[in-house]
Amino acid sequence: MSAASAGPAAAVRPDEPAIWAAMTRRSAALPRARAVTARTWSGWVYVAFVLDAYSRRIVGWQAAIHMRTDLPLDALEMALWW
């Protein structure tokens, strides 16, 4: 069976450096997000983090006593200004 008859997936070998470079650029452009809850003496606190996928650093965060939509949006806005 030739690579042309097997379809587009068989035509590209995954060990080629150009393919891995393209995959790395694509995944590095995606921010990662995480929301965490923590118990404190006075109640619960919610923290949202935005991580840079390439450097694995926290580029945005926000803490609040509620888990509403604006909590992760504020963390994302901080990350956009980073």
Backbone as ProteinMPNN parsed JSONL, in Angstrom:
{"seq_chain_A": "MSAASAGPAAAVRPDEPAIWAAMTRRSAALPRARAVTARTWSGWVYVAFVLDAYSRRIVGWQAAIHMRTDLPLDALEMALWW", "coords_chain_A": {"N_chain_A": [[0.855, -1.172, 0.0], [0.667, 2.155, -0.906], [1.719, 5.468, 0.192], [0.062, 7.409, -0.85], [-2.333, 6.081, -1.375], [-3.112, 5.353, 1.142], [-4.09, 7.53, 2.467], [-4.182, 10.909, 3.883], [-3.043, 10.883, 6.449], [-1.111, 8.889, 6.505], [0.717, 9.876, 4.75], [2.344, 11.745, 5.958], [5.032, 11.625, 8.08], [5.261, 11.273, 11.594], [7.666, 11.831, 12.824], [9.036, 13.853, 11.63], [10.816, 16.904, 11.795], [9.613, 19.384, 11.061], [6.891, 18.953, 11.314], [6.605, 18.469, 14.073], [7.463, 20.93, 15.033], [5.431, 22.617, 14.073], [3.257, 21.57, 15.492], [4.038, 22.188, 18.106], [4.076, 25.0, 18.063], [1.361, 25.459, 17.663], [0.161, 24.34, 19.983], [1.387, 25.871, 21.926], [0.255, 28.339, 21.639], [-2.168, 28.213, 22.822], [-3.829, 29.158, 25.719], [-3.798, 27.881, 29.016], [-6.142, 27.147, 31.563], [-7.245, 27.277, 34.956], [-9.281, 26.669, 37.758], [-9.51, 26.988, 41.217], [-10.515, 25.965, 44.466], [-10.273, 26.982, 47.846], [-10.195, 26.429, 51.302], [-10.522, 28.691, 53.917], [-9.96, 30.354, 57.114], [-12.037, 32.145, 57.329], [-13.908, 31.312, 55.478], [-14.682, 30.223, 52.124], [-12.445, 30.571, 49.36], [-12.071, 31.402, 45.987], [-9.97, 30.831, 43.28], [-8.755, 31.723, 40.15], [-6.615, 30.745, 37.552], [-4.525, 31.538, 34.779], [-2.482, 29.953, 32.571], [0.565, 30.165, 30.746], [1.188, 28.203, 28.036], [3.604, 27.643, 26.789], [5.815, 28.687, 28.326], [5.01, 27.8, 30.772], [4.225, 29.393, 32.881], [2.395, 31.317, 35.291], [0.298, 33.649, 34.013], [-1.883, 35.166, 34.457], [-4.196, 35.841, 37.064], [-6.833, 35.625, 39.491], [-8.601, 36.238, 42.463], [-11.443, 35.565, 44.498], [-14.446, 35.717, 46.536], [-16.515, 34.423, 45.45], [-17.816, 32.305, 42.824], [-18.266, 33.305, 40.045], [-18.93, 34.27, 36.618], [-17.275, 36.433, 36.002], [-14.923, 36.007, 37.414], [-13.0, 34.048, 36.172], [-12.839, 35.491, 33.777], [-11.678, 37.929, 34.49], [-9.147, 37.004, 35.22], [-8.285, 36.083, 32.74], [-8.261, 38.502, 31.339], [-6.177, 39.8, 32.684], [-4.102, 38.136, 31.868], [-4.036, 38.686, 29.142], [-2.928, 41.205, 29.059], [-0.375, 40.723, 29.781]], "CA_chain_A": [[0.0, 0.0, 0.0], [1.47, 3.364, -0.98], [1.286, 6.55, 1.077], [-1.024, 8.143, -1.497], [-3.591, 5.344, -1.258], [-3.458, 5.176, 2.545], [-4.733, 8.731, 2.97], [-3.261, 11.977, 4.271], [-2.351, 10.603, 7.711], [0.048, 8.053, 6.237], [1.654, 10.594, 3.894], [3.226, 12.554, 6.793], [5.602, 10.871, 9.192], [5.228, 12.12, 12.788], [8.992, 12.139, 13.349], [9.637, 14.944, 10.874], [10.939, 18.088, 12.658], [8.676, 20.455, 10.696], [5.573, 18.616, 11.871], [6.656, 18.692, 15.525], [7.552, 22.375, 15.255], [4.09, 23.171, 13.86], [2.409, 21.142, 16.605], [4.46, 22.925, 19.29], [3.583, 26.372, 17.936], [-0.091, 25.448, 17.808], [-0.215, 24.094, 21.377], [1.9, 26.944, 22.765], [-0.603, 29.508, 21.502], [-3.371, 28.008, 23.612], [-3.647, 29.338, 27.16], [-4.404, 26.886, 29.899], [-6.83, 27.814, 32.671], [-7.544, 26.407, 36.088], [-9.984, 27.297, 38.873], [-9.227, 26.23, 42.437], [-11.17, 26.435, 45.681], [-9.472, 26.763, 49.05], [-10.898, 26.768, 52.533], [-9.775, 29.555, 54.828], [-10.628, 30.497, 58.408], [-13.252, 32.952, 57.196], [-14.805, 30.756, 54.462], [-14.072, 29.691, 50.906], [-11.909, 31.514, 48.386], [-11.962, 30.822, 44.653], [-8.854, 31.424, 42.55], [-8.66, 31.314, 38.749], [-5.29, 30.951, 36.999], [-4.305, 31.345, 33.351], [-1.091, 29.543, 32.4], [1.154, 30.198, 29.421], [1.51, 26.811, 27.732], [4.999, 27.503, 26.368], [6.736, 28.894, 29.441], [4.392, 27.173, 31.948], [4.155, 30.388, 33.942], [1.09, 31.93, 35.526], [0.288, 34.967, 33.403], [-3.056, 35.877, 34.948], [-4.873, 35.197, 38.188], [-7.831, 36.435, 40.178], [-9.18, 35.576, 43.634], [-12.715, 36.159, 44.921], [-15.225, 34.883, 47.451], [-17.611, 33.866, 44.658], [-17.41, 31.658, 41.578], [-19.108, 33.816, 38.976], [-18.281, 34.323, 35.317], [-16.243, 37.467, 35.929], [-13.68, 35.556, 38.039], [-12.028, 33.634, 35.155], [-12.681, 36.531, 32.763], [-10.683, 38.884, 34.996], [-7.838, 36.345, 35.105], [-7.935, 36.085, 31.321], [-7.922, 39.876, 30.969], [-4.831, 40.04, 33.183], [-3.171, 37.393, 31.015], [-3.928, 39.346, 27.849], [-2.059, 42.375, 29.214], [0.965, 40.267, 30.155]], "C_chain_A": [[0.9, 1.234, 0.0], [0.905, 4.431, -0.049], [0.113, 7.315, 0.477], [-2.352, 7.415, -1.345], [-4.024, 5.172, 0.189], [-4.134, 6.4, 3.142], [-3.716, 9.735, 3.465], [-2.498, 11.688, 5.562], [-1.096, 9.772, 7.482], [1.095, 8.778, 5.4], [2.663, 11.399, 4.708], [3.723, 11.696, 7.943], [5.651, 11.756, 10.427], [6.611, 12.468, 13.327], [9.693, 13.239, 12.565], [9.68, 16.199, 11.743], [9.95, 19.197, 12.324], [7.291, 20.196, 11.28], [5.559, 18.889, 13.369], [6.741, 20.178, 15.839], [6.184, 23.028, 15.09], [3.159, 22.799, 15.003], [2.761, 21.918, 17.869], [3.968, 24.361, 19.228], [2.078, 26.43, 18.171], [-0.49, 25.26, 19.263], [0.285, 25.193, 22.296], [1.019, 28.184, 22.703], [-1.858, 29.385, 22.359], [-3.092, 28.257, 25.09], [-4.339, 28.207, 27.914], [-5.024, 27.629, 31.071], [-7.172, 26.791, 33.748], [-8.262, 27.226, 37.151], [-9.843, 26.386, 40.093], [-10.046, 26.822, 43.579], [-10.277, 26.101, 46.864], [-10.279, 27.203, 50.261], [-9.983, 27.601, 53.418], [-10.524, 29.633, 56.147], [-11.952, 31.245, 58.28], [-14.219, 32.432, 56.129], [-14.029, 30.218, 53.275], [-13.539, 30.832, 50.053], [-11.731, 30.752, 47.076], [-10.868, 31.565, 43.894], [-8.849, 30.844, 41.139], [-7.273, 31.693, 38.237], [-5.34, 30.78, 35.491], [-2.815, 31.081, 33.188], [-0.666, 29.7, 30.951], [1.65, 28.788, 29.117], [2.978, 26.63, 27.368], [5.951, 27.63, 27.551], [6.261, 28.238, 30.733], [4.393, 28.106, 33.155], [2.728, 30.878, 34.089], [1.146, 33.346, 34.977], [-0.93, 35.783, 33.81], [-3.693, 35.122, 36.09], [-5.867, 36.175, 38.796], [-8.391, 35.618, 41.322], [-10.451, 36.315, 44.04], [-13.411, 35.209, 45.886], [-16.435, 34.272, 46.754], [-17.043, 33.212, 43.404], [-18.401, 32.068, 40.496], [-18.283, 33.911, 37.703], [-17.147, 35.338, 35.278], [-14.926, 37.039, 36.584], [-12.674, 35.046, 37.0], [-11.83, 34.673, 34.049], [-11.673, 37.589, 33.202], [-9.279, 38.291, 34.933], [-7.377, 36.324, 33.653], [-7.565, 37.487, 30.839], [-6.528, 40.243, 31.475], [-3.794, 39.354, 32.311], [-2.994, 38.058, 29.655], [-3.018, 40.568, 27.909], [-0.646, 41.99, 29.598], [1.919, 40.365, 29.046]], "O_chain_A": [[1.805, 1.338, 0.829], [-0.222, 4.324, 0.435], [-0.739, 7.816, 1.21], [-3.393, 8.056, -1.2], [-5.19, 4.873, 0.447], [-4.701, 6.312, 4.231], [-2.518, 9.455, 3.471], [-1.397, 12.208, 5.745], [-0.111, 9.94, 8.201], [2.245, 8.342, 5.344], [3.741, 11.709, 4.201], [2.933, 11.113, 8.686], [6.057, 12.913, 10.314], [6.723, 13.322, 14.206], [10.861, 13.521, 12.832], [8.677, 16.535, 12.372], [9.488, 19.891, 13.23], [6.603, 21.13, 11.692], [4.607, 19.476, 13.882], [6.15, 20.636, 16.817], [5.813, 23.896, 15.88], [2.355, 23.623, 15.439], [1.865, 22.274, 18.634], [3.49, 24.892, 20.231], [1.583, 27.357, 18.813], [-1.391, 25.949, 19.742], [-0.317, 25.438, 23.341], [1.038, 28.999, 23.626], [-2.54, 30.384, 22.59], [-2.201, 27.626, 25.658], [-5.348, 27.664, 27.464], [-4.482, 28.639, 31.521], [-7.359, 25.606, 33.473], [-7.88, 28.366, 37.413], [-10.033, 25.173, 40.005], [-10.244, 28.035, 43.647], [-9.61, 25.067, 46.882], [-10.96, 28.228, 50.233], [-8.822, 27.256, 53.637], [-11.597, 29.049, 56.291], [-12.882, 30.998, 59.047], [-15.256, 33.053, 55.897], [-12.875, 29.81, 53.4], [-14.111, 31.921, 50.026], [-11.295, 29.601, 47.067], [-10.851, 32.796, 43.872], [-8.928, 29.63, 40.956], [-6.807, 32.811, 38.453], [-6.112, 29.968, 34.98], [-1.984, 31.884, 33.613], [-1.434, 29.406, 30.035], [2.453, 28.241, 29.872], [3.543, 25.565, 27.616], [6.805, 26.766, 27.753], [7.029, 28.13, 31.689], [4.541, 27.67, 34.297], [1.948, 30.857, 33.137], [1.956, 34.156, 35.428], [-0.992, 36.979, 33.528], [-3.725, 33.891, 36.084], [-5.751, 37.39, 38.633], [-8.632, 34.421, 41.165], [-10.525, 37.54, 43.94], [-13.02, 34.051, 46.033], [-17.287, 33.668, 47.406], [-15.932, 33.525, 42.977], [-19.259, 31.285, 40.087], [-17.078, 33.662, 37.715], [-16.153, 35.12, 34.586], [-13.897, 37.663, 36.324], [-11.564, 35.576, 36.947], [-10.758, 34.728, 33.445], [-10.902, 38.091, 32.384], [-8.322, 39.001, 34.625], [-6.196, 36.528, 33.375], [-6.657, 37.643, 30.022], [-5.776, 40.923, 30.776], [-2.733, 39.916, 32.041], [-1.909, 37.997, 29.076], [-2.401, 40.926, 26.906], [0.209, 42.866, 29.729], [3.089, 40.018, 29.206]]}, "name": "protein", "num_of_chains": 1, "seq": "MSAASAGPAAAVRPDEPAIWAAMTRRSAALPRARAVTARTWSGWVYVAFVLDAYSRRIVGWQAAIHMRTDLPLDALEMALWW"}
